[in-house]
Amino acid sequence: MFFFNEGDNETNEKIEKFRDGIFALNTRRFGKVAELMIKEIYHLNDSENIAYDLLAKNKEKIEVKFSRGLRKCKETITEKNMIKQLIASNLDNRMLTFEMAKEEEFDCNIQQIKPKEFKTLYYGCFFADKIMVCKIGSSQIAKDKKLLYSDRQHRGNVGEGQFHINNTTLENHLNKYLVQWLTYGELYAFFE
């Protein structure tokens, strides 16, 4: 259990279960949580179509992409190690705090990015202890070579790409694009 220090033990337990629920969501539902978080923090509106996630009051198109900070699974699953690998893949065994992420190998894939469809991308990583929120303009994505942006995520998908937050790129994201840290207690309070 990571101590949240948000108040009494009952509050910490509630926030821990809330955080664990976020980590356990499937990809689409996890993405919706991140989208609702950004909508609430920055007072944005729902999008007018499915090409982008949110809309600023000035009609600027906003996209939201987040990932979870998890230890990287290095071994391929085989008949001989399947049980061991599945036990090791448990979220409790893979979740990383931000400090742990500085020391251990991890990889957060920010994917299905279509820069021509939006003006601003809010992205980041849900670590076990806090949430990293970053912001980048769509025109900057391909220009920043340290992002290691690849516009060839899937064969035949023109205009769609990805980049990673990992041990190699973390400092670049923190130094250039970090806009805020958010605790799980703060996130919980937005929707309580």
N, C-alpha and C positions, 0 to 999 in steps of 0.2 A: 504494500500500500504506500503510495506517495502521499505525504502529508500536505494538505492544501493550505492549512493555516487561514482558513476563511471564517473561522468562528469556532463554535463548539464541535464536539465529536459527531453529533447527529448531523450537523450541517456539512462537515467534512465528508461523512459517509454518503450523504445524498449527492454531493458534488462529485465524489469518486465514482458512484454508480452512473451518474450523468455522463462523465467523461468516458467511462468504460463502454457505455451504450454508443457513444459517438464512434469509438474505435471498432465496435463490432458491426456497424452498419455496412450493408453492401455499397458498392461504389456510387450508384445513382442516388441512394438515400443520403450517403455521406456528403455528396456534392450539394444536395438541397440544404443540408444543415449549414454548410459554408456559405451558400448563397444567402440564406436568411440572416446569418450573422452579419455579413457585409451590408446587406440591405438595412438592417437595424442600426448598425454603428454609424453609417454614413448617410442615413436618411434618404435612401434611394427608392425608386419606384420599380414596379414590375415591368418587364420588357414588353414591347409591342409585338414581338414575334420570336420565333425560336432560334434565330441566328445569334443572339446574345442573351445574357442573363438578366441584366438590370438596366435602368435608365436613370440618369441624373436629371435634376430639375431643368437643366439647360438642354436636355434631349441628348446628351452625350451617352453613347452606347458603352456599357460596362460588361466585362466578362469576369467570371469568378472561377478560379481553379485552385484547389487545395489538395494536399496529400497528408498522410499520417507518418510520423517519425517512428520507423520500425527498424530493428536490427535486420541486416541483410541475411537472407538464407543462402548459404554458400554451397551446400551439398545438393546434388540432384537426388530426388527420391527414387529409390530402387526397392526391389523386393526385400533385400537384406536390411535396409535401414528405415523402411517406411514408418514403423511404429515410433522409433526414436525421432525421426524428422517431424512427425505430426505432433508429438508432445512438445518438441522444441518450437513449433510454429504457434503455439498458444500465445494469444496476445499478451498475457501477463509476462511471458518469457521474452517477448520481442519489443515491447514498448520501451522507448528511450526518452529520458528527460533531455532537455536542451544541453545540459553539461555532459551527459553521457554521449550525446551525438557528436560532440567535439572530439571524443576519444575512440568511439567505435564506428565500424563501417555501417553506413546506412544509405538508403537511396529513396528519394521521393520523386516520383515521376509526375511532372506537370504536363499533361498531355491533351490532345485534341484541341490545340490552340489554332484558331483561325484569325490571324491578325487583321485581315481585311474586313472582318465583320464587326469590329469594335474599336473604340478609341483608347480605353484604359483597361488594364488587366489587374485585378486584385488577386493575389496568389499567396501561398505560404504553406506552412506546415503545422499540423497539430502534434506537438510533442506531449509526452506524458504529464508534464508539469505546467506547460503554458503554450499559447498559440502565437506563432510568428505570422504577422500580417505584412505583406509586401505589396508594392504598387509600381507598375511600369506602363509607360505609354506603348501602344501597339507598334509605333514606328521605331522604338528603341530595341525591340525584341531581337530582331535579326542583326542589328548593328553591334550589340554587345557580345563580342567574341567569347568573353568569359562565361556567358550563359550556356555556351555549347548548344545553342538552339539548332535543331535539325528539322528541316521542313519536309522530311520524307518519313513521316511516322508510319504510314501504311502504304503499301504498293497502290499506286493509282490515285491516292488522295492528294490532289493538287491544292496547295494553299493551307494545308493542315500540318502542324508540327508539334514538337515537344522539347522540353528541356528538363534538367534534373536539379534537385537540391540534394547535395550529398557532401561528403567530406571534402571533395575537390572544389566545389562551387559555393559552399556555405558562406564563406567570408565575403564573396562578391555580392551575394544577396543581402547580407547584413549591412555592408558598407554603402551600397548604392540604392537599395530599394525598400529596406525596412521602414515601415511607417508607424508600427506600434506592436507592443506585446499585449496579450490579453490573457487573463487568468480564466480558468474554468468557472470560478465563482462569479466573475464579471459576466461571462457568457450566460450562465444560468440565470443571473439576475435580469438580464435583458428580456427573458421570456417567461419568468416566473409569474 
